[in-house]
């Protein structure tokens, strides 16, 4: 697991009518998943176990962000960051 601070860059995204949730600044716990973006259940469990072990409460949202996807890597090399705000 990883706990660190996140500060949004302040850019206003172009959404073309798609709903957008801006990730607020704060302290986040994160885990990285290598491989299929959709097979993330084990990574979620590890992240929640980390929060529990360190007596951290998860925030309202969990974020899944593709770091490396089909535009830049083979499926087995995909990299996804899963993060949650810590309370």
Backbone as XML, in Angstrom:
<?xml version="1.0"?>
<chain id="A" units="angstrom">
  <residue number="1" name="UNK">
    <atom name="N" x="0.816" y="-1.188" z="0.000"/>
    <atom name="CA" x="0.000" y="0.000" z="0.000"/>
    <atom name="C" x="0.853" y="1.244" z="0.000"/>
  </residue>
  <residue number="2" name="UNK">
    <atom name="N" x="0.239" y="2.329" z="-0.302"/>
    <atom name="CA" x="0.923" y="3.615" z="-0.365"/>
    <atom name="C" x="-0.019" y="4.666" z="0.183"/>
  </residue>
  <residue number="3" name="UNK">
    <atom name="N" x="0.479" y="5.534" z="1.032"/>
    <atom name="CA" x="-0.300" y="6.669" z="1.507"/>
    <atom name="C" x="0.474" y="7.922" z="1.155"/>
  </residue>
  <residue number="4" name="UNK">
    <atom name="N" x="-0.180" y="8.868" z="0.516"/>
    <atom name="CA" x="0.485" y="10.100" z="0.130"/>
    <atom name="C" x="-0.518" y="11.202" z="-0.082"/>
  </residue>
  <residue number="5" name="UNK">
    <atom name="N" x="-0.032" y="12.388" z="-0.326"/>
    <atom name="CA" x="-0.898" y="13.540" z="-0.557"/>
    <atom name="C" x="-1.173" y="13.700" z="-2.037"/>
  </residue>
  <residue number="6" name="UNK">
    <atom name="N" x="-2.345" y="14.187" z="-2.368"/>
    <atom name="CA" x="-2.740" y="14.432" z="-3.746"/>
    <atom name="C" x="-3.211" y="15.868" z="-3.846"/>
  </residue>
  <residue number="7" name="UNK">
    <atom name="N" x="-2.730" y="16.591" z="-4.815"/>
    <atom name="CA" x="-3.182" y="17.959" z="-5.059"/>
    <atom name="C" x="-3.652" y="18.053" z="-6.505"/>
  </residue>
  <residue number="8" name="UNK">
    <atom name="N" x="-4.916" y="18.411" z="-6.734"/>
    <atom name="CA" x="-5.406" y="18.502" z="-8.106"/>
    <atom name="C" x="-4.673" y="19.593" z="-8.871"/>
  </residue>
  <residue number="9" name="UNK">
    <atom name="N" x="-4.583" y="19.415" z="-10.186"/>
    <atom name="CA" x="-3.801" y="20.348" z="-11.001"/>
    <atom name="C" x="-4.571" y="21.612" z="-11.353"/>
  </residue>
  <residue number="10" name="UNK">
    <atom name="N" x="-5.879" y="21.655" z="-11.119"/>
    <atom name="CA" x="-6.642" y="22.863" z="-11.352"/>
    <atom name="C" x="-7.172" y="23.011" z="-12.765"/>
  </residue>
  <residue number="11" name="UNK">
    <atom name="N" x="-6.951" y="22.025" z="-13.619"/>
    <atom name="CA" x="-7.468" y="22.100" z="-14.977"/>
    <atom name="C" x="-8.952" y="21.769" z="-14.992"/>
  </residue>
  <residue number="12" name="UNK">
    <atom name="N" x="-9.688" y="22.429" z="-15.832"/>
    <atom name="CA" x="-11.112" y="22.156" z="-15.979"/>
    <atom name="C" x="-11.304" y="21.186" z="-17.139"/>
  </residue>
  <residue number="13" name="UNK">
    <atom name="N" x="-11.759" y="19.955" z="-16.862"/>
    <atom name="CA" x="-11.871" y="18.958" z="-17.927"/>
    <atom name="C" x="-13.001" y="19.269" z="-18.909"/>
  </residue>
  <residue number="14" name="UNK">
    <atom name="N" x="-12.789" y="18.912" z="-20.165"/>
    <atom name="CA" x="-13.835" y="18.982" z="-21.179"/>
    <atom name="C" x="-14.596" y="17.669" z="-21.099"/>
  </residue>
  <residue number="15" name="UNK">
    <atom name="N" x="-15.894" y="17.710" z="-20.846"/>
    <atom name="CA" x="-16.623" y="16.486" z="-20.557"/>
    <atom name="C" x="-17.577" y="16.039" z="-21.651"/>
  </residue>
  <residue number="16" name="UNK">
    <atom name="N" x="-17.936" y="16.916" z="-22.568"/>
    <atom name="CA" x="-18.904" y="16.565" z="-23.619"/>
    <atom name="C" x="-20.147" y="15.905" z="-23.033"/>
  </residue>
  <residue number="17" name="UNK">
    <atom name="N" x="-20.634" y="16.434" z="-21.922"/>
    <atom name="CA" x="-21.857" y="15.925" z="-21.310"/>
    <atom name="C" x="-21.659" y="14.736" z="-20.388"/>
  </residue>
  <residue number="18" name="UNK">
    <atom name="N" x="-20.433" y="14.223" z="-20.252"/>
    <atom name="CA" x="-20.174" y="13.087" z="-19.365"/>
    <atom name="C" x="-20.057" y="13.591" z="-17.930"/>
  </residue>
  <residue number="19" name="UNK">
    <atom name="N" x="-20.584" y="12.837" z="-16.958"/>
    <atom name="CA" x="-20.448" y="13.261" z="-15.564"/>
    <atom name="C" x="-18.991" y="13.190" z="-15.118"/>
  </residue>
  <residue number="20" name="UNK">
    <atom name="N" x="-18.567" y="14.173" z="-14.336"/>
    <atom name="CA" x="-17.180" y="14.244" z="-13.865"/>
    <atom name="C" x="-17.188" y="14.463" z="-12.360"/>
  </residue>
  <residue number="21" name="UNK">
    <atom name="N" x="-16.350" y="13.708" z="-11.664"/>
    <atom name="CA" x="-16.138" y="13.917" z="-10.235"/>
    <atom name="C" x="-14.679" y="14.310" z="-10.081"/>
  </residue>
  <residue number="22" name="UNK">
    <atom name="N" x="-14.437" y="15.507" z="-9.570"/>
    <atom name="CA" x="-13.067" y="15.963" z="-9.365"/>
    <atom name="C" x="-12.509" y="15.338" z="-8.091"/>
  </residue>
  <residue number="23" name="UNK">
    <atom name="N" x="-11.307" y="14.837" z="-8.183"/>
    <atom name="CA" x="-10.638" y="14.234" z="-7.038"/>
    <atom name="C" x="-10.110" y="15.351" z="-6.153"/>
  </residue>
  <residue number="24" name="UNK">
    <atom name="N" x="-10.594" y="15.400" z="-4.922"/>
    <atom name="CA" x="-10.215" y="16.465" z="-3.994"/>
    <atom name="C" x="-8.805" y="16.254" z="-3.453"/>
  </residue>
  <residue number="25" name="UNK">
    <atom name="N" x="-8.150" y="17.356" z="-3.112"/>
    <atom name="CA" x="-6.840" y="17.289" z="-2.479"/>
    <atom name="C" x="-6.979" y="16.585" z="-1.138"/>
  </residue>
  <residue number="26" name="UNK">
    <atom name="N" x="-5.948" y="15.876" z="-0.731"/>
    <atom name="CA" x="-5.983" y="15.198" z="0.555"/>
    <atom name="C" x="-4.984" y="14.066" z="0.614"/>
  </residue>
  <residue number="27" name="UNK">
    <atom name="N" x="-5.126" y="13.237" z="1.622"/>
    <atom name="CA" x="-4.267" y="12.076" z="1.804"/>
    <atom name="C" x="-4.996" y="10.849" z="1.281"/>
  </residue>
  <residue number="28" name="UNK">
    <atom name="N" x="-4.309" y="10.107" z="0.398"/>
    <atom name="CA" x="-4.902" y="8.940" z="-0.249"/>
    <atom name="C" x="-4.044" y="7.709" z="-0.002"/>
  </residue>
  <residue number="29" name="UNK">
    <atom name="N" x="-4.695" y="6.573" z="0.170"/>
    <atom name="CA" x="-4.016" y="5.282" z="0.146"/>
    <atom name="C" x="-4.221" y="4.744" z="-1.264"/>
  </residue>
  <residue number="30" name="UNK">
    <atom name="N" x="-3.171" y="4.149" z="-1.832"/>
    <atom name="CA" x="-3.273" y="3.663" z="-3.203"/>
    <atom name="C" x="-2.574" y="2.326" z="-3.359"/>
  </residue>
  <residue number="31" name="UNK">
    <atom name="N" x="-3.053" y="1.564" z="-4.320"/>
    <atom name="CA" x="-2.424" y="0.311" z="-4.702"/>
    <atom name="C" x="-2.387" y="0.284" z="-6.223"/>
  </residue>
  <residue number="32" name="UNK">
    <atom name="N" x="-1.370" y="-0.352" z="-6.772"/>
    <atom name="CA" x="-1.234" y="-0.459" z="-8.219"/>
    <atom name="C" x="-1.518" y="-1.886" z="-8.648"/>
  </residue>
  <residue number="33" name="UNK">
    <atom name="N" x="-2.283" y="-2.028" z="-9.712"/>
    <atom name="CA" x="-2.673" y="-3.322" z="-10.254"/>
    <atom name="C" x="-2.008" y="-3.502" z="-11.609"/>
  </residue>
  <residue number="34" name="UNK">
    <atom name="N" x="-1.296" y="-4.595" z="-11.800"/>
    <atom name="CA" x="-0.669" y="-4.920" z="-13.085"/>
    <atom name="C" x="-1.562" y="-5.946" z="-13.777"/>
  </residue>
  <residue number="35" name="UNK">
    <atom name="N" x="-1.922" y="-5.676" z="-15.034"/>
    <atom name="CA" x="-2.742" y="-6.615" z="-15.797"/>
    <atom name="C" x="-4.122" y="-6.045" z="-16.086"/>
  </residue>
  <residue number="36" name="UNK">
    <atom name="N" x="-5.087" y="-6.926" z="-16.253"/>
    <atom name="CA" x="-6.442" y="-6.563" z="-16.661"/>
    <atom name="C" x="-7.099" y="-5.578" z="-15.687"/>
  </residue>
  <residue number="37" name="UNK">
    <atom name="N" x="-7.477" y="-4.426" z="-16.209"/>
    <atom name="CA" x="-8.126" y="-3.342" z="-15.450"/>
    <atom name="C" x="-9.385" y="-3.832" z="-14.736"/>
  </residue>
  <residue number="38" name="UNK">
    <atom name="N" x="-10.100" y="-4.767" z="-15.339"/>
    <atom name="CA" x="-11.385" y="-5.221" z="-14.809"/>
    <atom name="C" x="-11.262" y="-6.322" z="-13.764"/>
  </residue>
  <residue number="39" name="UNK">
    <atom name="N" x="-10.084" y="-6.867" z="-13.583"/>
    <atom name="CA" x="-9.874" y="-7.914" z="-12.580"/>
    <atom name="C" x="-9.196" y="-7.301" z="-11.359"/>
  </residue>
  <residue number="40" name="UNK">
    <atom name="N" x="-9.928" y="-6.450" z="-10.660"/>
    <atom name="CA" x="-9.336" y="-5.649" z="-9.582"/>
    <atom name="C" x="-9.825" y="-6.024" z="-8.185"/>
  </residue>
  <residue number="41" name="UNK">
    <atom name="N" x="-10.626" y="-7.082" z="-8.062"/>
    <atom name="CA" x="-11.203" y="-7.425" z="-6.761"/>
    <atom name="C" x="-10.128" y="-7.690" z="-5.699"/>
  </residue>
  <residue number="42" name="UNK">
    <atom name="N" x="-9.089" y="-8.439" z="-6.038"/>
    <atom name="CA" x="-8.032" y="-8.740" z="-5.072"/>
    <atom name="C" x="-7.297" y="-7.467" z="-4.644"/>
  </residue>
  <residue number="43" name="UNK">
    <atom name="N" x="-7.037" y="-6.577" z="-5.585"/>
    <atom name="CA" x="-6.369" y="-5.317" z="-5.254"/>
    <atom name="C" x="-7.229" y="-4.484" z="-4.301"/>
  </residue>
  <residue number="44" name="UNK">
    <atom name="N" x="-8.550" y="-4.440" z="-4.539"/>
    <atom name="CA" x="-9.454" y="-3.726" z="-3.629"/>
    <atom name="C" x="-9.377" y="-4.319" z="-2.228"/>
  </residue>
  <residue number="45" name="UNK">
    <atom name="N" x="-9.394" y="-5.645" z="-2.144"/>
    <atom name="CA" x="-9.323" y="-6.298" z="-0.828"/>
    <atom name="C" x="-8.021" y="-5.932" z="-0.107"/>
  </residue>
  <residue number="46" name="UNK">
    <atom name="N" x="-6.893" y="-5.927" z="-0.845"/>
    <atom name="CA" x="-5.602" y="-5.577" z="-0.237"/>
    <atom name="C" x="-5.593" y="-4.128" z="0.239"/>
  </residue>
  <residue number="47" name="UNK">
    <atom name="N" x="-6.182" y="-3.245" z="-0.547"/>
    <atom name="CA" x="-6.240" y="-1.830" z="-0.164"/>
    <atom name="C" x="-7.081" y="-1.648" z="1.096"/>
  </residue>
  <residue number="48" name="UNK">
    <atom name="N" x="-8.228" y="-2.299" z="1.158"/>
    <atom name="CA" x="-9.084" y="-2.204" z="2.348"/>
    <atom name="C" x="-8.410" y="-2.819" z="3.571"/>
  </residue>
  <residue number="49" name="UNK">
    <atom name="N" x="-7.674" y="-3.920" z="3.390"/>
    <atom name="CA" x="-6.943" y="-4.535" z="4.498"/>
    <atom name="C" x="-5.863" y="-3.591" z="5.014"/>
  </residue>
  <residue number="50" name="UNK">
    <atom name="N" x="-5.195" y="-2.884" z="4.103"/>
    <atom name="CA" x="-4.175" y="-1.902" z="4.490"/>
    <atom name="C" x="-4.801" y="-0.794" z="5.341"/>
  </residue>
  <residue number="51" name="UNK">
    <atom name="N" x="-5.953" y="-0.281" z="4.884"/>
    <atom name="CA" x="-6.639" y="0.766" z="5.641"/>
    <atom name="C" x="-6.993" y="0.268" z="7.039"/>
  </residue>
  <residue number="52" name="UNK">
    <atom name="N" x="-7.532" y="-0.948" z="7.114"/>
    <atom name="CA" x="-7.925" y="-1.523" z="8.394"/>
    <atom name="C" x="-6.719" y="-1.691" z="9.312"/>
  </residue>
  <residue number="53" name="UNK">
    <atom name="N" x="-5.623" y="-2.235" z="8.780"/>
    <atom name="CA" x="-4.414" y="-2.474" z="9.571"/>
    <atom name="C" x="-3.853" y="-1.178" z="10.148"/>
  </residue>
  <residue number="54" name="UNK">
    <atom name="N" x="-3.956" y="-0.097" z="9.395"/>
    <atom name="CA" x="-3.399" y="1.184" z="9.833"/>
    <atom name="C" x="-4.454" y="2.113" z="10.436"/>
  </residue>
  <residue number="55" name="UNK">
    <atom name="N" x="-5.602" y="1.540" z="10.731"/>
    <atom name="CA" x="-6.711" y="2.263" z="11.385"/>
    <atom name="C" x="-7.101" y="3.538" z="10.637"/>
  </residue>
  <residue number="56" name="UNK">
    <atom name="N" x="-7.221" y="3.405" z="9.327"/>
    <atom name="CA" x="-7.647" y="4.512" z="8.477"/>
    <atom name="C" x="-9.056" y="4.217" z="7.972"/>
  </residue>
  <residue number="57" name="UNK">
    <atom name="N" x="-9.879" y="5.245" z="7.934"/>
    <atom name="CA" x="-11.245" y="5.089" z="7.421"/>
    <atom name="C" x="-11.275" y="5.557" z="5.965"/>
  </residue>
  <residue number="58" name="UNK">
    <atom name="N" x="-11.912" y="4.770" z="5.087"/>
    <atom name="CA" x="-11.990" y="5.194" z="3.680"/>
    <atom name="C" x="-12.954" y="6.353" z="3.500"/>
  </residue>
  <residue number="59" name="UNK">
    <atom name="N" x="-12.657" y="7.200" z="2.514"/>
    <atom name="CA" x="-13.538" y="8.307" z="2.172"/>
    <atom name="C" x="-14.721" y="7.817" z="1.342"/>
  </residue>
  <residue number="60" name="UNK">
    <atom name="N" x="-15.430" y="8.748" z="0.761"/>
    <atom name="CA" x="-16.672" y="8.453" z="0.049"/>
    <atom name="C" x="-16.455" y="7.753" z="-1.290"/>
  </residue>
  <residue number="61" name="UNK">
    <atom name="N" x="-15.364" y="8.066" z="-1.994"/>
    <atom name="CA" x="-15.138" y="7.538" z="-3.342"/>
    <atom name="C" x="-13.852" y="6.731" z="-3.425"/>
  </residue>
  <residue number="62" name="UNK">
    <atom name="N" x="-13.863" y="5.729" z="-4.291"/>
    <atom name="CA" x="-12.660" y="5.003" z="-4.676"/>
    <atom name="C" x="-12.401" y="5.369" z="-6.128"/>
  </residue>
  <residue number="63" name="UNK">
    <atom name="N" x="-11.145" y="5.639" z="-6.459"/>
    <atom name="CA" x="-10.784" y="6.048" z="-7.821"/>
    <atom name="C" x="-9.957" y="4.963" z="-8.487"/>
  </residue>
  <residue number="64" name="UNK">
    <atom name="N" x="-10.335" y="4.603" z="-9.711"/>
    <atom name="CA" x="-9.562" y="3.675" z="-10.541"/>
    <atom name="C" x="-9.066" y="4.465" z="-11.730"/>
  </residue>
  <residue number="65" name="UNK">
    <atom name="N" x="-7.751" y="4.548" z="-11.861"/>
    <atom name="CA" x="-7.163" y="5.353" z="-12.930"/>
    <atom name="C" x="-6.212" y="4.496" z="-13.756"/>
  </residue>
  <residue number="66" name="UNK">
    <atom name="N" x="-6.418" y="4.464" z="-15.050"/>
    <atom name="CA" x="-5.513" y="3.745" z="-15.941"/>
    <atom name="C" x="-4.216" y="4.538" z="-16.077"/>
  </residue>
  <residue number="67" name="UNK">
    <atom name="N" x="-3.106" y="3.937" z="-15.696"/>
    <atom name="CA" x="-1.793" y="4.560" z="-15.841"/>
    <atom name="C" x="-1.205" y="4.138" z="-17.192"/>
  </residue>
  <residue number="68" name="UNK">
    <atom name="N" x="-1.231" y="2.837" z="-17.456"/>
    <atom name="CA" x="-0.857" y="2.284" z="-18.757"/>
    <atom name="C" x="-2.031" y="1.456" z="-19.245"/>
  </residue>
  <residue number="69" name="UNK">
    <atom name="N" x="-2.533" y="1.735" z="-20.444"/>
    <atom name="CA" x="-3.677" y="1.003" z="-20.978"/>
    <atom name="C" x="-3.400" y="0.547" z="-22.402"/>
  </residue>
  <residue number="70" name="UNK">
    <atom name="N" x="-4.452" y="0.203" z="-23.144"/>
    <atom name="CA" x="-4.277" y="-0.343" z="-24.485"/>
    <atom name="C" x="-3.593" y="0.618" z="-25.454"/>
  </residue>
  <residue number="71" name="UNK">
    <atom name="N" x="-3.534" y="1.884" z="-25.121"/>
    <atom name="CA" x="-2.851" y="2.853" z="-25.976"/>
    <atom name="C" x="-1.328" y="2.817" z="-25.811"/>
  </residue>
  <residue number="72" name="UNK">
    <atom name="N" x="-0.854" y="2.226" z="-24.690"/>
    <atom name="CA" x="0.580" y="2.289" z="-24.425"/>
    <atom name="C" x="1.220" y="0.963" z="-24.013"/>
  </residue>
  <residue number="73" name="UNK">
    <atom name="N" x="0.414" y="-0.100" z="-23.858"/>
    <atom name="CA" x="0.996" y="-1.347" z="-23.361"/>
    <atom name="C" x="0.168" y="-2.556" z="-23.788"/>
  </residue>
  <residue number="74" name="UNK">
    <atom name="N" x="0.768" y="-3.730" z="-23.679"/>
    <atom name="CA" x="0.045" y="-4.990" z="-23.876"/>
    <atom name="C" x="-0.801" y="-5.227" z="-22.627"/>
  </residue>
  <residue number="75" name="UNK">
    <atom name="N" x="-1.871" y="-6.043" z="-22.752"/>
    <atom name="CA" x="-2.788" y="-6.227" z="-21.618"/>
    <atom name="C" x="-2.072" y="-6.679" z="-20.348"/>
  </residue>
  <residue number="76" name="UNK">
    <atom name="N" x="-1.114" y="-7.585" z="-20.458"/>
    <atom name="CA" x="-0.425" y="-8.074" z="-19.262"/>
    <atom name="C" x="0.447" y="-6.990" z="-18.621"/>
  </residue>
  <residue number="77" name="UNK">
    <atom name="N" x="0.672" y="-5.893" z="-19.341"/>
    <atom name="CA" x="1.474" y="-4.789" z="-18.813"/>
    <atom name="C" x="0.625" y="-3.582" z="-18.402"/>
  </residue>
  <residue number="78" name="UNK">
    <atom name="N" x="-0.706" y="-3.675" z="-18.539"/>
    <atom name="CA" x="-1.562" y="-2.573" z="-18.100"/>
    <atom name="C" x="-1.251" y="-2.262" z="-16.644"/>
  </residue>
  <residue number="79" name="UNK">
    <atom name="N" x="-1.351" y="-0.999" z="-16.276"/>
    <atom name="CA" x="-1.109" y="-0.582" z="-14.902"/>
    <atom name="C" x="-2.252" y="0.332" z="-14.474"/>
  </residue>
  <residue number="80" name="UNK">
    <atom name="N" x="-2.887" y="-0.014" z="-13.366"/>
    <atom name="CA" x="-4.022" y="0.740" z="-12.849"/>
    <atom name="C" x="-3.728" y="1.172" z="-11.423"/>
  </residue>
  <residue number="81" name="UNK">
    <atom name="N" x="-4.006" y="2.432" z="-11.113"/>
    <atom name="CA" x="-3.880" y="2.948" z="-9.747"/>
    <atom name="C" x="-5.280" y="2.993" z="-9.133"/>
  </residue>
  <residue number="82" name="UNK">
    <atom name="N" x="-5.431" y="2.349" z="-7.988"/>
    <atom name="CA" x="-6.688" y="2.371" z="-7.243"/>
    <atom name="C" x="-6.406" y="3.143" z="-5.964"/>
  </residue>
  <residue number="83" name="UNK">
    <atom name="N" x="-7.171" y="4.210" z="-5.729"/>
    <atom name="CA" x="-6.894" y="5.033" z="-4.547"/>
    <atom name="C" x="-8.185" y="5.429" z="-3.845"/>
  </residue>
  <residue number="84" name="UNK">
    <atom name="N" x="-8.041" y="5.684" z="-2.557"/>
    <atom name="CA" x="-9.170" y="6.116" z="-1.732"/>
    <atom name="C" x="-8.665" y="7.150" z="-0.747"/>
  </residue>
  <residue number="85" name="UNK">
    <atom name="N" x="-9.467" y="8.186" z="-0.538"/>
    <atom name="CA" x="-9.145" y="9.215" z="0.437"/>
    <atom name="C" x="-9.194" y="8.602" z="1.827"/>
  </residue>
  <residue number="86" name="UNK">
    <atom name="N" x="-8.269" y="8.976" z="2.690"/>
    <atom name="CA" x="-8.191" y="8.445" z="4.057"/>
    <atom name="C" x="-8.678" y="9.470" z="5.050"/>
  </residue>
  <residue number="87" name="UNK">
    <atom name="N" x="-9.409" y="9.002" z="6.024"/>
    <atom name="CA" x="-9.890" y="9.863" z="7.120"/>
    <atom name="C" x="-9.205" y="9.471" z="8.402"/>
  </residue>
</chain>
